[in-house]
């Protein structure tokens, strides 16, 4: 009667050892040759993505919540977290892998056809865990190369008077303290508290996948974007309970510094211009 249990234990041991090898960040023979390598960094409650700059190997291209990949090319994603344990999960492309502070990890996957793939944090990480989403956008290699090249350029800011006023509010209200407007950063440099906003108006989703600004064809609709930005600026906690912006930014914690309707309109005009 001991033979069957012994066989089961041996089988489970073999599977466990194999799993441990896959979890070891130094064991990378499972990743195909010549992958695209990028970094994903978990924050409460959003994802930061960093790509090697096509123009300077000492720099990285920084974006948030939408990760573009080329079809037919393996993608290695180095996983990190700046606060608590998160888990990176794209159900249609790969299983979930933890993002642990001060403990490097990685995963890889490949999209064999163009499309959008839903992603989600799969490890409970606080109040808005369920609202920590992202999208993987798989496009042809030429489209990906163009997208990455476009990300190296500064955002095109509007000369519209209200947008220019919003640029001033962005600084005076303290937004620039937590959000960068530059996509290019030194490799390995520390990011800001909040998502990079340099090309915000080109992203189809806001608030880590919580707000959709796209039309039926998948393009950004400026009217939807403006409506979503206004809702977010008026009350971020309504969209994402517990978010750091609402709990720490002076414009939400100090009644004397609250944004006026004019300031919100100016910020919406400015942020909508960042393409």
HUWO-V835975 format. One record per pair of residues at least 12 apart in sequence whose C-alpha atoms are under 7 Angstrom apart, sorted by sequence separation. I is the first residue (numbers start at 1). GAP is how many residues later the second one is. D is the distance in whole Angstrom. If there is no record, write none. Layout:
# HUWO-V835975
i->(I | I)
gap->(GAP | GAP)
d->(D | D)
This chain:
# HUWO-V835975
i->(38 | 39 | 50 | 86 | 87 | 120 | 121 | 180 | 213 | 38 | 49 | 50 | 85 | 86 | 120 | 179 | 38 | 49 | 85 | 86 | 119 | 120 | 178 | 179 | 48 | 49 | 85 | 94 | 119 | 178 | 179 | 181 | 183 | 204 | 48 | 84 | 85 | 93 | 118 | 119 | 178 | 179 | 180 | 181 | 182 | 204 | 47 | 48 | 84 | 93 | 118 | 119 | 179 | 180 | 181 | 203 | 211 | 47 | 49 | 81 | 83 | 93 | 117 | 118 | 179 | 180 | 202 | 46 | 80 | 81 | 82 | 116 | 117 | 79 | 80 | 81 | 116 | 117 | 80 | 116 | 115 | 116 | 115 | 80 | 114 | 115 | 79 | 80 | 92 | 114 | 79 | 96 | 114 | 78 | 79 | 90 | 111 | 78 | 90 | 154 | 77 | 78 | 90 | 77 | 89 | 90 | 76 | 77 | 89 | 152 | 233 | 76 | 88 | 89 | 151 | 152 | 75 | 76 | 88 | 89 | 74 | 75 | 87 | 88 | 230 | 74 | 75 | 86 | 87 | 74 | 86 | 87 | 40 | 73 | 86 | 35 | 36 | 37 | 38 | 39 | 40 | 41 | 42 | 43 | 72 | 85 | 230 | 35 | 36 | 37 | 38 | 39 | 40 | 41 | 42 | 43 | 72 | 86 | 229 | 35 | 36 | 37 | 38 | 39 | 40 | 41 | 42 | 43 | 71 | 72 | 85 | 35 | 71 | 84 | 32 | 71 | 226 | 71 | 155 | 42 | 155 | 226 | 42 | 71 | 66 | 67 | 68 | 69 | 70 | 71 | 65 | 66 | 67 | 68 | 69 | 70 | 71 | 65 | 66 | 67 | 68 | 69 | 70 | 71 | 201 | 70 | 200 | 201 | 201 | 201 | 202 | 70 | 134 | 200 | 201 | 69 | 133 | 134 | 199 | 200 | 68 | 132 | 133 | 198 | 199 | 31 | 173 | 25 | 131 | 25 | 25 | 45 | 45 | 46 | 45 | 46 | 61 | 61 | 169 | 54 | 166 | 170 | 169 | 166 | 165 | 166 | 163 | 166 | 167 | 162 | 163 | 166 | 163 | 164 | 162 | 163 | 131 | 128 | 128 | 127 | 128 | 127 | 158 | 157 | 156 | 157 | 156 | 155 | 156 | 63 | 155 | 62 | 61 | 62 | 61 | 62 | 60 | 61 | 59 | 60 | 59 | 60 | 59 | 60 | 58 | 59 | 58 | 64 | 64 | 63 | 62 | 65 | 65 | 48 | 46)
gap->(12 | 12 | 12 | 12 | 12 | 12 | 12 | 12 | 12 | 13 | 13 | 13 | 13 | 13 | 13 | 13 | 14 | 14 | 14 | 14 | 14 | 14 | 14 | 14 | 15 | 15 | 15 | 15 | 15 | 15 | 15 | 15 | 15 | 15 | 16 | 16 | 16 | 16 | 16 | 16 | 16 | 16 | 16 | 16 | 16 | 16 | 17 | 17 | 17 | 17 | 17 | 17 | 17 | 17 | 17 | 17 | 17 | 18 | 18 | 18 | 18 | 18 | 18 | 18 | 18 | 18 | 18 | 19 | 19 | 19 | 19 | 19 | 19 | 20 | 20 | 20 | 20 | 20 | 21 | 21 | 22 | 22 | 23 | 24 | 24 | 24 | 25 | 25 | 25 | 25 | 26 | 26 | 26 | 27 | 27 | 27 | 27 | 28 | 28 | 28 | 29 | 29 | 29 | 30 | 30 | 30 | 31 | 31 | 31 | 31 | 31 | 32 | 32 | 32 | 32 | 32 | 33 | 33 | 33 | 33 | 34 | 34 | 34 | 34 | 34 | 35 | 35 | 35 | 35 | 36 | 36 | 36 | 37 | 37 | 37 | 38 | 38 | 38 | 38 | 38 | 38 | 38 | 38 | 38 | 38 | 38 | 38 | 39 | 39 | 39 | 39 | 39 | 39 | 39 | 39 | 39 | 39 | 39 | 39 | 40 | 40 | 40 | 40 | 40 | 40 | 40 | 40 | 40 | 40 | 40 | 40 | 41 | 41 | 41 | 42 | 42 | 42 | 43 | 43 | 44 | 44 | 46 | 57 | 67 | 68 | 68 | 68 | 68 | 68 | 68 | 69 | 69 | 69 | 69 | 69 | 69 | 69 | 70 | 70 | 70 | 70 | 70 | 70 | 70 | 70 | 71 | 71 | 71 | 72 | 73 | 73 | 74 | 74 | 74 | 74 | 75 | 75 | 75 | 75 | 75 | 76 | 76 | 76 | 76 | 76 | 77 | 78 | 79 | 79 | 80 | 81 | 83 | 84 | 86 | 87 | 87 | 90 | 91 | 94 | 95 | 97 | 97 | 98 | 100 | 101 | 101 | 103 | 103 | 103 | 104 | 104 | 104 | 106 | 106 | 107 | 107 | 109 | 112 | 113 | 114 | 114 | 115 | 115 | 116 | 117 | 117 | 118 | 119 | 119 | 120 | 120 | 121 | 122 | 122 | 123 | 123 | 124 | 124 | 125 | 125 | 126 | 126 | 127 | 127 | 128 | 128 | 129 | 131 | 132 | 133 | 134 | 143 | 144 | 147 | 162)
d->(6 | 7 | 5 | 6 | 5 | 6 | 6 | 7 | 5 | 5 | 6 | 6 | 7 | 5 | 4 | 6 | 7 | 5 | 6 | 7 | 6 | 6 | 5 | 7 | 6 | 6 | 5 | 6 | 5 | 5 | 5 | 6 | 6 | 7 | 5 | 7 | 7 | 6 | 6 | 5 | 5 | 6 | 5 | 5 | 6 | 5 | 6 | 6 | 6 | 7 | 5 | 7 | 5 | 6 | 4 | 7 | 7 | 5 | 7 | 5 | 6 | 7 | 6 | 6 | 6 | 7 | 6 | 7 | 5 | 6 | 6 | 6 | 5 | 5 | 6 | 5 | 6 | 6 | 6 | 5 | 6 | 6 | 5 | 6 | 5 | 7 | 6 | 7 | 7 | 5 | 5 | 7 | 7 | 6 | 5 | 7 | 7 | 4 | 6 | 7 | 6 | 7 | 4 | 5 | 6 | 7 | 6 | 6 | 5 | 6 | 7 | 4 | 7 | 6 | 7 | 6 | 5 | 7 | 5 | 6 | 7 | 6 | 5 | 7 | 7 | 6 | 6 | 6 | 5 | 5 | 7 | 5 | 6 | 6 | 5 | 6 | 6 | 6 | 6 | 5 | 6 | 6 | 6 | 6 | 6 | 7 | 6 | 5 | 5 | 5 | 5 | 5 | 5 | 5 | 4 | 6 | 6 | 6 | 6 | 5 | 6 | 6 | 6 | 6 | 6 | 5 | 6 | 6 | 5 | 5 | 6 | 6 | 6 | 6 | 7 | 6 | 6 | 6 | 6 | 6 | 6 | 7 | 7 | 6 | 6 | 6 | 6 | 6 | 6 | 6 | 5 | 5 | 5 | 5 | 5 | 5 | 5 | 7 | 6 | 6 | 6 | 6 | 5 | 6 | 7 | 5 | 7 | 5 | 6 | 5 | 5 | 6 | 6 | 6 | 5 | 6 | 5 | 5 | 5 | 6 | 7 | 6 | 5 | 6 | 5 | 7 | 7 | 7 | 7 | 5 | 6 | 6 | 7 | 5 | 5 | 7 | 7 | 7 | 7 | 7 | 7 | 7 | 7 | 4 | 6 | 4 | 6 | 7 | 6 | 5 | 7 | 5 | 5 | 7 | 6 | 4 | 7 | 6 | 6 | 7 | 6 | 6 | 6 | 5 | 7 | 6 | 6 | 5 | 6 | 7 | 5 | 5 | 5 | 6 | 5 | 7 | 6 | 6 | 6 | 5 | 6 | 6 | 4 | 5 | 6 | 5 | 6 | 6 | 6 | 6 | 7 | 5 | 7 | 7 | 5)
